[in-house]
Protein backbone atom coordinates (compact mmCIF):
# COMPACT_ATOMS: atom_id res chain seq x y z
CA UNK A 1 0.00 0.00 0.00
CA UNK A 2 1.22 3.50 -0.74
CA UNK A 3 2.23 5.73 2.13
CA UNK A 4 -0.71 7.93 3.24
CA UNK A 5 1.45 11.07 3.19
CA UNK A 6 4.04 11.90 0.52
CA UNK A 7 7.11 14.09 0.62
CA UNK A 8 5.34 17.21 -0.64
CA UNK A 9 3.12 17.16 2.48
CA UNK A 10 0.07 16.47 0.34
CA UNK A 11 -2.01 13.42 1.10
CA UNK A 12 -1.50 10.54 -1.28
CA UNK A 13 -4.54 9.63 -3.39
CA UNK A 14 -6.96 7.14 -1.90
CA UNK A 15 -9.74 6.77 0.64
CA UNK A 16 -9.34 7.96 4.24
CA UNK A 17 -11.94 6.70 6.75
CA UNK A 18 -12.01 9.36 9.45
CA UNK A 19 -13.70 8.91 12.85
CA UNK A 20 -15.16 12.14 14.22
CA UNK A 21 -16.45 13.08 17.70
CA UNK A 22 -19.76 11.68 18.93
CA UNK A 23 -20.33 14.78 21.04
CA UNK A 24 -17.33 16.41 22.61
CA UNK A 25 -15.25 18.07 19.89
CA UNK A 26 -12.17 17.63 22.06
CA UNK A 27 -12.26 13.94 21.15
CA UNK A 28 -11.18 14.62 17.57
CA UNK A 29 -7.68 13.18 17.25
CA UNK A 30 -4.82 15.34 15.94
CA UNK A 31 -4.37 12.88 13.09
CA UNK A 32 -8.05 13.12 12.11
CA UNK A 33 -7.86 16.92 12.18
CA UNK A 34 -4.77 16.81 9.97
CA UNK A 35 -6.38 14.50 7.42
CA UNK A 36 -9.54 16.61 7.22
CA UNK A 37 -7.53 19.79 6.77
CA UNK A 38 -5.59 18.35 3.82
CA UNK A 39 -8.09 16.09 2.04
CA UNK A 40 -8.93 17.05 -1.53
CA UNK A 41 -12.60 16.33 -0.86
CA UNK A 42 -14.63 15.19 2.16
CA UNK A 43 -17.49 12.76 1.53
CA UNK A 44 -19.93 13.58 4.33
CA UNK A 45 -23.14 11.96 5.52
CA UNK A 46 -24.52 15.47 6.10
CA UNK A 47 -22.41 18.34 4.80
CA UNK A 48 -24.08 20.75 7.24
CA UNK A 49 -22.90 18.71 10.23
CA UNK A 50 -19.40 18.34 8.83
CA UNK A 51 -19.27 22.05 8.05
CA UNK A 52 -19.65 22.72 11.78
CA UNK A 53 -16.71 20.44 12.52
CA UNK A 54 -14.58 22.18 9.90
CA UNK A 55 -15.45 25.57 11.39
CA UNK A 56 -14.21 24.23 14.73
CA UNK A 57 -10.94 23.35 13.00
CA UNK A 58 -10.89 26.71 11.22
CA UNK A 59 -10.38 25.02 7.86
CA UNK A 60 -12.29 24.99 4.59
CA UNK A 61 -12.30 21.94 2.34
CA UNK A 62 -14.55 20.88 -0.54
CA UNK A 63 -17.36 18.55 0.54
CA UNK A 64 -19.74 16.24 -1.26
CA UNK A 65 -22.71 14.34 0.22
CA UNK A 66 -22.45 10.59 0.61
CA UNK A 67 -25.33 8.89 2.44
CA UNK A 68 -27.80 6.02 2.16
CA UNK A 69 -30.04 7.84 -0.30
CA UNK A 70 -27.41 8.88 -2.87
CA UNK A 71 -24.66 6.29 -2.36
CA UNK A 72 -25.37 4.20 -5.46
CA UNK A 73 -25.08 7.21 -7.75
CA UNK A 74 -22.29 9.03 -5.90
CA UNK A 75 -19.97 6.08 -5.32
CA UNK A 76 -18.55 5.62 -8.87
CA UNK A 77 -17.55 9.29 -9.09
CA UNK A 78 -15.86 9.17 -5.68
CA UNK A 79 -13.94 6.01 -6.57
CA UNK A 80 -12.81 7.64 -9.82
CA UNK A 81 -11.54 10.69 -7.91
CA UNK A 82 -9.39 8.47 -5.70
CA UNK A 83 -7.10 7.82 -8.64
CA UNK A 84 -5.61 11.27 -8.16
CA UNK A 85 -7.17 12.75 -5.02
CA UNK A 86 -7.40 12.07 -1.31
CA UNK A 87 -11.03 11.42 -0.39
CA UNK A 88 -11.94 11.56 3.31
CA UNK A 89 -15.10 9.73 4.40
CA UNK A 90 -16.91 10.95 7.54
CA UNK A 91 -20.27 10.24 9.14
CA UNK A 92 -22.27 12.70 11.22
CA UNK A 93 -20.64 11.36 14.38
CA UNK A 94 -18.34 8.52 15.33
CA UNK A 95 -16.71 5.95 13.10
CA UNK A 96 -17.92 5.64 9.49
CA UNK A 97 -19.42 2.27 8.48
CA UNK A 98 -20.65 1.56 12.05
CA UNK A 99 -24.40 1.78 11.42
CA UNK A 100 -23.57 4.33 8.69
CA UNK A 101 -23.05 4.05 4.93
CA UNK A 102 -19.61 3.27 3.63
CA UNK A 103 -18.67 -0.39 3.36
CA UNK A 104 -19.47 -0.51 -0.37
CA UNK A 105 -17.26 2.52 -0.94
CA UNK A 106 -14.39 0.74 0.82
CA UNK A 107 -15.04 -2.42 -1.18
CA UNK A 108 -15.10 -0.59 -4.52
CA UNK A 109 -12.04 1.49 -3.65
CA UNK A 110 -10.06 -1.67 -2.93
CA UNK A 111 -11.36 -3.34 -6.09
CA UNK A 112 -10.12 -0.35 -8.10
CA UNK A 113 -6.68 -0.66 -6.54
CA UNK A 114 -6.83 2.50 -4.43
CA UNK A 115 -5.23 2.84 -1.00
CA UNK A 116 -7.63 2.68 1.94
CA UNK A 117 -6.46 4.21 5.23
CA UNK A 118 -8.33 4.23 8.55
CA UNK A 119 -8.08 7.03 11.09
CA UNK A 120 -9.73 5.44 14.16
CA UNK A 121 -11.43 7.30 16.96
CA UNK A 122 -14.77 7.64 18.76
CA UNK A 123 -17.48 5.00 18.40
CA UNK A 124 -20.72 5.23 20.40
CA UNK A 125 -21.16 1.44 20.60
CA UNK A 126 -17.73 0.89 22.15
CA UNK A 127 -18.04 3.93 24.42
CA UNK A 128 -21.37 2.61 25.74
CA UNK A 129 -19.77 -0.74 26.55
CA UNK A 130 -17.24 1.04 28.76
CA UNK A 131 -20.04 2.77 30.69
CA UNK A 132 -22.48 -0.13 31.10
CA UNK A 133 -20.58 -2.32 33.56
CA UNK A 134 -21.51 -5.46 31.63
CA UNK A 135 -19.24 -8.19 30.17
CA UNK A 136 -17.11 -6.92 27.30
CA UNK A 137 -15.10 -10.01 26.38
CA UNK A 138 -17.66 -10.97 23.74
CA UNK A 139 -20.27 -8.66 22.27
CA UNK A 140 -22.50 -8.27 19.20
CA UNK A 141 -23.45 -4.95 17.65
CA UNK A 142 -27.01 -5.00 16.29
CA UNK A 143 -27.33 -1.48 14.93
CA UNK A 144 -30.99 -0.39 14.98
CA UNK A 145 -33.63 -3.08 15.47
CA UNK A 146 -36.58 -3.06 13.03
CA UNK A 147 -39.35 -0.65 13.95
CA UNK A 148 -42.21 -3.05 13.16
CA UNK A 149 -43.18 -5.27 16.06
CA UNK A 150 -43.07 -8.64 14.26
CA UNK A 151 -39.74 -7.99 12.53
CA UNK A 152 -38.25 -6.69 15.78
CA UNK A 153 -39.33 -9.81 17.68
CA UNK A 154 -37.80 -12.03 14.98
CA UNK A 155 -34.51 -10.12 15.11
CA UNK A 156 -34.38 -10.50 18.90
CA UNK A 157 -35.17 -14.22 18.69
CA UNK A 158 -32.19 -14.71 16.35
CA UNK A 159 -29.74 -13.61 19.05
CA UNK A 160 -31.55 -14.75 22.21
CA UNK A 161 -29.33 -17.77 22.79
CA UNK A 162 -26.06 -16.06 21.94
CA UNK A 163 -23.72 -15.88 24.93
CA UNK A 164 -22.58 -12.33 24.28
CA UNK A 165 -23.41 -8.83 25.42
CA UNK A 166 -25.72 -7.11 22.92
CA UNK A 167 -25.24 -3.49 21.84
CA UNK A 168 -27.81 -1.58 19.81
CA UNK A 169 -28.80 1.94 18.87
CA UNK A 170 -32.26 3.35 19.47
CA UNK A 171 -34.17 6.62 19.30
CA UNK A 172 -35.93 8.21 22.27
CA UNK A 173 -39.53 7.76 21.06
CA UNK A 174 -38.98 4.05 20.35
CA UNK A 175 -36.91 3.26 23.44
CA UNK A 176 -39.67 2.07 25.78
CA UNK A 177 -41.18 -0.32 23.23
CA UNK A 178 -37.73 -1.60 22.28
CA UNK A 179 -36.81 -2.37 25.91
CA UNK A 180 -40.15 -4.12 26.47
CA UNK A 181 -39.59 -6.25 23.36
CA UNK A 182 -36.08 -7.13 24.54
CA UNK A 183 -37.42 -8.16 27.96
CA UNK A 184 -40.05 -10.37 26.35
CA UNK A 185 -37.67 -11.97 23.87
CA UNK A 186 -34.55 -12.31 26.02
CA UNK A 187 -35.87 -12.56 29.56
CA UNK A 188 -35.37 -9.92 32.24
CA UNK A 189 -31.62 -9.46 31.83
CA UNK A 190 -29.44 -6.72 33.25
CA UNK A 191 -29.02 -3.82 30.85
CA UNK A 192 -27.92 -0.21 30.53
CA UNK A 193 -29.33 2.74 28.64
CA UNK A 194 -26.61 5.23 27.77
CA UNK A 195 -27.24 8.60 26.19
CA UNK A 196 -25.49 11.83 25.28
CA UNK A 197 -22.11 10.08 25.53
CA UNK A 198 -19.22 12.58 25.92
CA UNK A 199 -21.68 15.48 26.15
CA UNK A 200 -22.63 17.62 29.16
CA UNK A 201 -25.59 15.46 30.20
CA UNK A 202 -23.98 12.06 29.62
CA UNK A 203 -25.67 9.32 31.61
CA UNK A 204 -25.80 5.55 31.93
CA UNK A 205 -28.93 4.19 33.62
CA UNK A 206 -28.67 0.55 34.65
CA UNK A 207 -31.25 -2.00 35.74
CA UNK A 208 -33.20 -4.95 34.37
CA UNK A 209 -34.84 -4.71 30.99
CA UNK A 210 -38.31 -4.62 32.57
CA UNK A 211 -37.48 -1.82 35.00
CA UNK A 212 -35.84 0.21 32.25
CA UNK A 213 -38.83 -0.37 29.96
CA UNK A 214 -41.17 0.92 32.68
CA UNK A 215 -38.94 3.94 33.30
CA UNK A 216 -38.93 5.05 29.69
CA UNK A 217 -42.43 3.96 28.64
CA UNK A 218 -43.99 7.34 29.41
CA UNK A 219 -40.85 9.48 29.50
CA UNK A 220 -38.78 8.94 26.36
CA UNK A 221 -35.34 10.53 26.69
CA UNK A 222 -33.69 12.90 24.27
CA UNK A 223 -30.34 12.50 22.58
CA UNK A 224 -28.40 9.68 20.98
CA UNK A 225 -29.11 6.40 22.79
CA UNK A 226 -27.17 3.13 23.03
CA UNK A 227 -28.70 0.11 24.76
CA UNK A 228 -26.39 -2.56 26.20
CA UNK A 229 -27.86 -5.91 27.29
CA UNK A 230 -26.10 -8.57 29.35
CA UNK A 231 -25.61 -12.09 27.96
CA UNK A 232 -27.85 -14.89 29.21
CA UNK A 233 -26.90 -16.51 32.48
CA UNK A 234 -25.22 -19.93 32.18
CA UNK A 235 -27.56 -22.87 32.77
CA UNK A 236 -27.83 -24.10 36.34
CA UNK A 237 -25.61 -27.05 37.14
CA UNK A 238 -27.36 -30.38 36.89
CA UNK A 239 -27.96 -32.26 40.13
CA UNK A 240 -26.56 -35.71 40.82
CA UNK A 241 -30.05 -37.11 40.42
CA UNK A 242 -30.38 -35.48 36.99
CA UNK A 243 -27.01 -36.87 35.95
CA UNK A 244 -27.86 -40.34 37.16
CA UNK A 245 -31.21 -40.30 35.36
CA UNK A 246 -29.60 -39.15 32.11
CA UNK A 247 -26.82 -41.74 32.42
CA UNK A 248 -29.27 -44.54 33.17
CA UNK A 249 -31.26 -43.71 30.04
CA UNK A 250 -28.15 -43.37 27.87
CA UNK A 251 -26.78 -46.72 29.11
CA UNK A 252 -29.85 -48.46 27.71
CA UNK A 253 -28.62 -47.42 24.25
CA UNK A 254 -24.88 -46.90 24.48
CA UNK A 255 -21.72 -48.34 26.06
CA UNK A 256 -20.51 -46.52 29.17
CA UNK A 257 -17.89 -44.34 27.43
CA UNK A 258 -20.29 -43.03 24.81
CA UNK A 259 -23.09 -42.60 27.36
CA UNK A 260 -20.78 -40.51 29.52
CA UNK A 261 -19.80 -38.37 26.52
CA UNK A 262 -23.41 -37.78 25.50
CA UNK A 263 -24.46 -36.73 29.00
CA UNK A 264 -21.36 -34.57 29.47
CA UNK A 265 -22.24 -32.58 26.36
CA UNK A 266 -25.90 -32.29 27.27
CA UNK A 267 -25.44 -31.24 30.90
CA UNK A 268 -22.06 -29.52 30.78
CA UNK A 269 -20.48 -31.97 33.26
CA UNK A 270 -17.08 -33.64 33.44
CA UNK A 271 -16.90 -36.66 31.14
CA UNK A 272 -14.42 -38.64 33.26
CA UNK A 273 -16.54 -38.30 36.39
CA UNK A 274 -19.61 -39.34 34.43
CA UNK A 275 -17.80 -42.36 33.03
CA UNK A 276 -16.83 -43.49 36.54
CA UNK A 277 -20.44 -43.04 37.66
CA UNK A 278 -21.68 -44.92 34.59
CA UNK A 279 -19.50 -47.88 35.52
CA UNK A 280 -20.94 -47.78 39.06
CA UNK A 281 -24.46 -47.74 37.68
CA UNK A 282 -23.69 -50.68 35.40
CA UNK A 283 -22.36 -52.55 38.43
CA UNK A 284 -25.49 -51.71 40.41
CA UNK A 285 -27.59 -52.90 37.51
C-alpha positions in Angstrom: 0.0 0.0 0.0 1.2 3.5 -0.7 2.2 5.7 2.1 -0.7 7.9 3.2 1.4 11.1 3.2 4.0 11.9 0.5 7.1 14.1 0.6 5.3 17.2 -0.6 3.1 17.2 2.5 0.1 16.5 0.3 -2.0 13.4 1.1 -1.5 10.5 -1.3 -4.5 9.6 -3.4 -7.0 7.1 -1.9 -9.7 6.8 0.6 -9.3 8.0 4.2 -11.9 6.7 6.7 -12.0 9.4 9.4 -13.7 8.9 12.8 -15.2 12.1 14.2 -16.5 13.1 17.7 -19.8 11.7 18.9 -20.3 14.8 21.0 -17.3 16.4 22.6 -15.3 18.1 19.9 -12.2 17.6 22.1 -12.3 13.9 21.1 -11.2 14.6 17.6 -7.7 13.2 17.2 -4.8 15.3 15.9 -4.4 12.9 13.1 -8.1 13.1 12.1 -7.9 16.9 12.2 -4.8 16.8 10.0 -6.4 14.5 7.4 -9.5 16.6 7.2 -7.5 19.8 6.8 -5.6 18.3 3.8 -8.1 16.1 2.0 -8.9 17.0 -1.5 -12.6 16.3 -0.9 -14.6 15.2 2.2 -17.5 12.8 1.5 -19.9 13.6 4.3 -23.1 12.0 5.5 -24.5 15.5 6.1 -22.4 18.3 4.8 -24.1 20.8 7.2 -22.9 18.7 10.2 -19.4 18.3 8.8 -19.3 22.1 8.1 -19.6 22.7 11.8 -16.7 20.4 12.5 -14.6 22.2 9.9 -15.4 25.6 11.4 -14.2 24.2 14.7 -10.9 23.3 13.0 -10.9 26.7 11.2 -10.4 25.0 7.9 -12.3 25.0 4.6 -12.3 21.9 2.3 -14.6 20.9 -0.5 -17.4 18.5 0.5 -19.7 16.2 -1.3 -22.7 14.3 0.2 -22.5 10.6 0.6 -25.3 8.9 2.4 -27.8 6.0 2.2 -30.0 7.8 -0.3 -27.4 8.9 -2.9 -24.7 6.3 -2.4 -25.4 4.2 -5.5 -25.1 7.2 -7.7 -22.3 9.0 -5.9 -20.0 6.1 -5.3 -18.5 5.6 -8.9 -17.6 9.3 -9.1 -15.9 9.2 -5.7 -13.9 6.0 -6.6 -12.8 7.6 -9.8 -11.5 10.7 -7.9 -9.4 8.5 -5.7 -7.1 7.8 -8.6 -5.6 11.3 -8.2 -7.2 12.7 -5.0 -7.4 12.1 -1.3 -11.0 11.4 -0.4 -11.9 11.6 3.3 -15.1 9.7 4.4 -16.9 10.9 7.5 -20.3 10.2 9.1 -22.3 12.7 11.2 -20.6 11.4 14.4 -18.3 8.5 15.3 -16.7 5.9 13.1 -17.9 5.6 9.5 -19.4 2.3 8.5 -20.6 1.6 12.0 -24.4 1.8 11.4 -23.6 4.3 8.7 -23.1 4.1 4.9 -19.6 3.3 3.6 -18.7 -0.4 3.4 -19.5 -0.5 -0.4 -17.3 2.5 -0.9 -14.4 0.7 0.8 -15.0 -2.4 -1.2 -15.1 -0.6 -4.5 -12.0 1.5 -3.6 -10.1 -1.7 -2.9 -11.4 -3.3 -6.1 -10.1 -0.3 -8.1 -6.7 -0.7 -6.5 -6.8 2.5 -4.4 -5.2 2.8 -1.0 -7.6 2.7 1.9 -6.5 4.2 5.2 -8.3 4.2 8.5 -8.1 7.0 11.1 -9.7 5.4 14.2 -11.4 7.3 17.0 -14.8 7.6 18.8 -17.5 5.0 18.4 -20.7 5.2 20.4 -21.2 1.4 20.6 -17.7 0.9 22.1 -18.0 3.9 24.4 -21.4 2.6 25.7 -19.8 -0.7 26.6 -17.2 1.0 28.8 -20.0 2.8 30.7 -22.5 -0.1 31.1 -20.6 -2.3 33.6 -21.5 -5.5 31.6 -19.2 -8.2 30.2 -17.1 -6.9 27.3 -15.1 -10.0 26.4 -17.7 -11.0 23.7 -20.3 -8.7 22.3 -22.5 -8.3 19.2 -23.4 -4.9 17.6 -27.0 -5.0 16.3 -27.3 -1.5 14.9 -31.0 -0.4 15.0 -33.6 -3.1 15.5 -36.6 -3.1 13.0 -39.3 -0.6 14.0 -42.2 -3.0 13.2 -43.2 -5.3 16.1 -43.1 -8.6 14.3 -39.7 -8.0 12.5 -38.2 -6.7 15.8 -39.3 -9.8 17.7 -37.8 -12.0 15.0 -34.5 -10.1 15.1 -34.4 -10.5 18.9 -35.2 -14.2 18.7 -32.2 -14.7 16.3 -29.7 -13.6 19.1 -31.5 -14.7 22.2 -29.3 -17.8 22.8 -26.1 -16.1 21.9 -23.7 -15.9 24.9 -22.6 -12.3 24.3 -23.4 -8.8 25.4 -25.7 -7.1 22.9 -25.2 -3.5 21.8 -27.8 -1.6 19.8 -28.8 1.9 18.9 -32.3 3.4 19.5 -34.2 6.6 19.3 -35.9 8.2 22.3 -39.5 7.8 21.1 -39.0 4.0 20.4 -36.9 3.3 23.4 -39.7 2.1 25.8 -41.2 -0.3 23.2 -37.7 -1.6 22.3 -36.8 -2.4 25.9 -40.2 -4.1 26.5 -39.6 -6.3 23.4 -36.1 -7.1 24.5 -37.4 -8.2 28.0 -40.0 -10.4 26.3 -37.7 -12.0 23.9 -34.6 -12.3 26.0 -35.9 -12.6 29.6 -35.4 -9.9 32.2 -31.6 -9.5 31.8 -29.4 -6.7 33.2 -29.0 -3.8 30.9 -27.9 -0.2 30.5 -29.3 2.7 28.6 -26.6 5.2 27.8 -27.2 8.6 26.2 -25.5 11.8 25.3 -22.1 10.1 25.5 -19.2 12.6 25.9 -21.7 15.5 26.2 -22.6 17.6 29.2 -25.6 15.5 30.2 -24.0 12.1 29.6 -25.7 9.3 31.6 -25.8 5.5 31.9 -28.9 4.2 33.6 -28.7 0.5 34.7 -31.3 -2.0 35.7 -33.2 -4.9 34.4 -34.8 -4.7 31.0 -38.3 -4.6 32.6 -37.5 -1.8 35.0 -35.8 0.2 32.3 -38.8 -0.4 30.0 -41.2 0.9 32.7 -38.9 3.9 33.3 -38.9 5.0 29.7 -42.4 4.0 28.6 -44.0 7.3 29.4 -40.9 9.5 29.5 -38.8 8.9 26.4 -35.3 10.5 26.7 -33.7 12.9 24.3 -30.3 12.5 22.6 -28.4 9.7 21.0 -29.1 6.4 22.8 -27.2 3.1 23.0 -28.7 0.1 24.8 -26.4 -2.6 26.2 -27.9 -5.9 27.3 -26.1 -8.6 29.4 -25.6 -12.1 28.0 -27.9 -14.9 29.2 -26.9 -16.5 32.5 -25.2 -19.9 32.2 -27.6 -22.9 32.8 -27.8 -24.1 36.3 -25.6 -27.1 37.1 -27.4 -30.4 36.9 -28.0 -32.3 40.1 -26.6 -35.7 40.8 -30.1 -37.1 40.4 -30.4 -35.5 37.0 -27.0 -36.9 35.9 -27.9 -40.3 37.2 -31.2 -40.3 35.4 -29.6 -39.1 32.1 -26.8 -41.7 32.4 -29.3 -44.5 33.2 -31.3 -43.7 30.0 -28.1 -43.4 27.9 -26.8 -46.7 29.1 -29.8 -48.5 27.7 -28.6 -47.4 24.2 -24.9 -46.9 24.5 -21.7 -48.3 26.1 -20.5 -46.5 29.2 -17.9 -44.3 27.4 -20.3 -43.0 24.8 -23.1 -42.6 27.4 -20.8 -40.5 29.5 -19.8 -38.4 26.5 -23.4 -37.8 25.5 -24.5 -36.7 29.0 -21.4 -34.6 29.5 -22.2 -32.6 26.4 -25.9 -32.3 27.3 -25.4 -31.2 30.9 -22.1 -29.5 30.8 -20.5 -32.0 33.3 -17.1 -33.6 33.4 -16.9 -36.7 31.1 -14.4 -38.6 33.3 -16.5 -38.3 36.4 -19.6 -39.3 34.4 -17.8 -42.4 33.0 -16.8 -43.5 36.5 -20.4 -43.0 37.7 -21.7 -44.9 34.6 -19.5 -47.9 35.5 -20.9 -47.8 39.1 -24.5 -47.7 37.7 -23.7 -50.7 35.4 -22.4 -52.5 38.4 -25.5 -51.7 40.4 -27.6 -52.9 37.5 
